[in-house]
Amino acid sequence: MAKKSRAAESPPFCPSAQPCMDGAVVLGVVGGTAEEPRVAYLNKPQPVTEELLALAEGVESTEVIRFAAPCAGSGCQHFDGAKCKLATRVVNLLPMAVDRLPPCHLRPKCRWWRQEGRAACMRCPIIVTQSIGPSEILVKTADPTSTEGLEEDGID
């Protein structure tokens, strides 16, 4: 019997979490422009602290920092009991943002990676938890009530 890695046995992490969630860490920092944001991933996860959140000074921390936290599973409106519908919509609705896998410390335990693989990672750098003036497609992608982008996988 093949031995599973420790990462495969651990609960998955959501790469689009809120800083107030238990176990939240900083995944990356948002750069680029409001129209074309890009996440620069940290080499090592950093714990969420009041001092870190204060660095956002004048804006919501979720506009400039991407957080990850243990997946809330059925406590999340994007989770259907088996899969993360947000990850599915990200892959099916959004264009690729990069042409190779970005360096990411979260990947071994990331729900999106485990579920959608490389396709999710290629789009991940354009995901910002709270965007100013997001495009229509980003709004549809983030909408937990939307069925757009789910049909292709038979998830609707």
N, C-alpha and C positions, 0 to 999 in steps of 0.2 A: 504494500500500500504506500502510495506516495505521501511524503510528508508535506503538509501545508506550511507556508511561510507564516511568520508571526503577523505580518501586515494583513495577510488574507484572512486570518482568524479574528483580527480586531474589528470592532464596529467601524463602519465606514464614516468618513468625515464629509460633510457638506462643504463645497468650496464657495458657497454663496450664503454665508451665515450672517447673523447679527452679532455685534460685539457683546451683547448682554447674555448670550447663550452660554450655558455651562460648558467649560472646557474650550472656549473660543480662543483662537490664536490669530495672529496677523499672517495672512497668506502673501500679500503684496501691497504695493503702493501704486495708486493710480496716477499716471502721467498722461502725456499727450495733450489733446485739446478736448473741450466739451463735446465737440462734434465727432472726434475720433479718439476716444480714450484708449489707453493701453496700460495694462497692469505689468509692473516690473515685480517679479517674484523675489521674495527674500530667500537667502541661502538657508536660513534656519528659522523655524517658527519662533515668533516672539509672543509672550503672553500679553493679553489685553490688560492694561493698567490704566488708572485714571490719568497718569502722566502722559501715557501714549495717546489717549483719546484727546487730551488737552492740546496736543500738537496740531490737531485739525483746525483749531482757532478760527472761528468765524464761519465755518461750514460744518455740515453734518459729517461725522467721521466716515460714514458709509459712502460719501461722495469721493473720498480721497484714499481710503484704505479698503482692501478686500480682506474679509475675515473668513475663517473656516472654523467649524465646530463639529462635534459628533452629530451625525444625522439624527434628526428628531423623529424619523420614521413616521408612524401614523399621527404624530403630533404636528406634522407639516402639511399644509394644504396642497403641496406639489406631489406628495407621496400617495400612490394609489394602492398601497398594501404590498406591492412587489417591486415597483420601479419608481424612480424619480421622473415625473413628467416634465419637470423643468429641463433636466438633462436631455431628454428626448427632443423637446422643442428647440433647445439650443442647437443641437446637431441638425435637425430637419429644417429649421427656418433661417438660421444665421449663416453668413458666408464665413469661409475660413479666414482667420486673421493673420496667421503665420504659415510658413511653408515647412517648418520642422517643429518638433516638440519643444516647447519652452522648458527651461530648467524649472523644476517644481518639487519642493520638499514634500508636498502633500500627496503626490501621485500614488505611492504604494497603498495608501489607505483612502483615497478619494472615491466617493460614491460614483461621480460622473465617469471617472476612468474605469472603474470596475464594470459599470453598466454599458458605457458607450465607447470606451477605448480611446484610441488616437483621435477620432473625430471630435470628441468633446474638448480635448486639449488644444486642438488647432483653432478653436473658437474662444476658448477661455480668456485669453488676454483682452478681449473687448467687453467682457462682462463687468459692469460696475453696479453695485447693489442699489445705489441711489443716483440716478443720472439727472442732469439738468437738461431739459429739452430732449428726451430720448426719441429716437425714430419710431415710427409706427410699428415697424417689425420688432423692435426691442420691447415695446409695450405689449404686443401680442405674445411674444416669447415669455415674458415674465408673468403674464396673467394666468393665475391658477385655474380660472374658470374656462379658459380658452381650450378648444379641442383642435385648433389649427396646429399642424405639425405632428399630431399624434396618429392620424389615420394611417400613414405609411407603415407604421409598425403594428397596426391592428390594436392599438391601445385605447382608442376612443370608446 
